Amino acid sequence: MRKPGLVASDVDGTLLDSMERVSSRTAATVRRVVADDVPFVLVTGRPPRWMPSVVAGLGVSGVAVCANGAVLYDTKADAVLASTEIDTVTLHDVVHELHHEMPGCAVAVERTTGGAHDRVHEQFLAEEGFLQVWANSDIHVAAPDELVGKPAVKLLVLHDAMNSAQMAAIAEEVVGDRLEMTYSTGAGIIEFSAAGVDKASGLRTVAADLGVDQADVIAFGDMPNDVPMLSWVGHGVAMRNAHEAALAVADEVTATNNDNGVAQVLERWW
């Protein structure tokens, strides 16, 4: 590949090491990319409120694609630029059907409220069962009707007795093409966005806004939620530690996230 016109990277398992840190080598490389007037775009399943620590570790800011493509977030201004939501009717029906077909599952929803830390108590709502398995101070327990009463940028489904691939096989039959399904960990959590929304769609919007051709975009990733992005870009790079689905579509495999795999590739040009 010739020198990229835009660099995109997943966060967890890709840019960050296993301790969720940005290495000094990776941060220095990314700063050289940006100093050369080449956009560096974070593309992640994370919500905006989980981005400030990553941005601080990198030492650069800009537009990030969050919630698996559903949210475009300005990390410098702490502002949601655009979002695509799951409508309440679809949300209600899918949650009801998944509870029926996947007994024991618990659900949560992500919503946007303007900025990363704006009304955080309204952003991540979950059933009690979700909190019992995945303890997180961001979670606010809510009744089922409250969960599906407003549109959401992401629906999360958790099951403590199944892995993510097993859950996905069931959910695919239940949900069909009404929502976009993926997962970013094998630990019994699957994620849904509005139909047609994924990391590729979010990155495509950012690249178009910046005037960068698809062929000039390089992207890094490691999990099934990265597959659409790795497939869409001009050059898709999977980490050595990646899921088999990401490895299968990548144009190249680099070192692991603990061995500065992103930096190793970018150092060809910077």
JOPENOR-V121399 format. One record per helix or strand of 3 or more residues. SS is the DSSP state (H for helix, E for strand). FROM is the first residue (numbers start at 1). TO is the last residue. If there is no record, write none. Layout:
# JOPENOR-V121399
<<SS FROM TO> <SS FROM TO>>
This chain:
# JOPENOR-V121399
<<E 6 9> <H 11 15> <H 24 35> <E 39 43> <H 48 50> <H 52 58> <E 63 66> <H 67 69> <E 71 74> <E 79 83> <H 88 101> <E 106 110> <H 120 122> <E 124 126> <H 128 133> <H 144 147> <E 154 158> <H 164 175> <E 179 182> <E 189 194> <H 199 210> <H 214 216> <E 217 221> <H 224 232> <E 235 238> <H 244 249> <H 257 259> <H 261 266>>
